[in-house]
Amino acid sequence: MPNVTGNFDPVATAEKGTYWQPFTASRVLQANPVPRTLVSAKGAYYQTLDGNKVFDTLSGLWCTPLGHGHPLIAEAVKAQVEKLDFAPCFQLTHEGALSLAQRIADMAPDGMNHVFFANSGSEAVDTALKVALGYHRLKGAGNRFRMIGRERGYHGVGFGGMSVGGILSNRKMFAAGMMPGVDHLRHTYEPKHMAFTRGQPTWGTHRAEDLVRLVTLHDASTIAAVIVEPIQGSTGVIVPPLGYLERLREICTQHGILLIFDEVITGFGRMGAPFAAQRFGVKPDIITFAKAVTNGVVPMGGVIVTDEIYKTFMTGPQSAIEFCHGYTYSGHPLAAAVGHVVLDVMESEGLFERARALEPVLEDAAHSLKGLKNIADIRNIGLTAAVELEPAEAGAGVRGTAVFEEGLRQGLLLRVTGDIISFGPPFISTEQELKDMMLTLRNVIEAVG
Ligand SMILES: Cc1ncc(COP(=O)(O)O)c(C=O)c1O
């Protein structure tokens, strides 16, 4: 068997496409895999196969706020494998999952005291959608089957998440597999009204009234839930207009529709608060989470629900399973152990406060690029930002790809989707690193032209 130290050639293997990669332009990667092959990571930096040290501008994929190679996480993984490496959580339980659920419930908005574990954001979203359907059915409102998502939303790649999602490229190939009864709100991004806004735009609150239109069209008695990301992350950091989330909450409450906040990116400090729900002062009925909860080291996702939802499920015969849903690895002991360390470190190092304190630094650094050639927009909130480039004449995404490649050469691992560069740096970044990140980006954009 080939191994990394022996006769295994990662470059030749990458060139062949043996590893069919997720969300990847495979033929671009295969043509030049070396600069894109990561070999190690420490703190806020990755090392590539060609020896380049690159700053991790998106905390992996929004999931490593503590940086890489944290010694306490490494210790916890080893100790947990030695103590309890796997525990079936169907009809059984264990201390790690119990205590992590308690801890997450304690951080969640008041009255949200029940946590269901999954292994990814996609699973968390599909779980949330099932909870919503089950809840209404148990309430005698099984005709509430519709789900309302939002244009440009990203809710993972399960059939449910894909259906409520609103990114064309993720939908068109699988159109035949869409969940029935899904409709979408319009997104809130209109550059002519909000380009170069710092924080929440003042324009766009009225887009929440789309929900009223959908209620008028479908009737509330057919609608189970509305699912939105408080900040639309994957599509390139679209910040909710002032009052928008509040208005969605109002309309949902008025019509008995559940409000789901997909906090897979925003959960666990990215907004300088445990959840975006607290940052914006809007309490949903269901929160999904994943990513940062385990600092990306062991996959974990989950769903937090209100006491009312949980109580509704706890009916029927005593011996019956109330929610026929779950994953072999729901509440995995390793993920739970890592989750505890992550929350310990976030607490002991005051990382939510740190994220909040870094917010104006990132904001100033990002907006300092205003006026540079080919920049269409800059936006930010919490420890996130996006720099949107004008598409090149050669086509959408061409300039973005060139910026990504030049970024690697100049020491930045950039997250580019189309022509939008999204930023979600680690909470452990220094102020200087965030300033340097944007100074380097300036050079990168100038070099690409
Ligand atoms: C808001 C949101 N929901 C769901 C997901 C899917 O998460 P995963 O890739 O872990 O399935 C993502 C991933 O970026 C996300 O940003």
The ligand as an SDF file (V2000), in Angstrom:
LIG
                    3D

 16 16  0  0  0  0  0  0  0  0999 V2000
  -25.3830   28.6350    6.5840 C   0  0  0  0  0  0  0  0  0  0  0  0
  -24.8760   27.2840    6.2120 C   0  0  0  0  0  0  0  0  0  0  0  0
  -25.6680   26.2290    6.3560 N   0  0  0  0  0  0  0  0  0  0  0  0
  -25.2650   24.9930    6.0660 C   0  0  0  0  0  0  0  0  0  0  0  0
  -24.0040   24.7650    5.5840 C   0  0  0  0  0  0  0  0  0  0  0  0
  -23.5690   23.3710    5.2270 C   0  0  0  0  0  0  0  0  0  0  0  0
  -22.6230   22.9250    6.1260 O   0  0  0  0  0  0  0  0  0  0  0  0
  -21.7630   21.6070    5.7950 P   0  0  0  0  0  0  0  0  0  0  0  0
  -20.8510   21.9530    4.6760 O   0  0  0  0  0  0  0  0  0  0  0  0
  -21.0640   21.3380    7.1020 O   0  0  0  0  0  0  0  0  0  0  0  0
  -22.7230   20.5370    5.4520 O   0  0  0  0  0  0  0  0  0  0  0  0
  -23.1250   25.8370    5.4270 C   0  0  0  0  0  0  0  0  0  0  0  0
  -21.7590   25.6380    4.9360 C   0  0  0  0  0  0  0  0  0  0  0  0
  -21.0290   26.5500    4.6450 O   0  0  0  0  0  0  0  0  0  0  0  0
  -23.5790   27.1290    5.7390 C   0  0  0  0  0  0  0  0  0  0  0  0
  -22.7860   28.1970    5.5760 O   0  0  0  0  0  0  0  0  0  0  0  0
  1  2  1  0
  2  3  1  0
  2 15  2  0
  3  4  2  0
  4  5  1  0
  5  6  1  0
  5 12  2  0
  6  7  1  0
  7  8  1  0
  8  9  2  0
  8 10  1  0
  8 11  1  0
 12 13  1  0
 12 15  1  0
 13 14  2  0
 15 16  1  0
M  END
$$$$
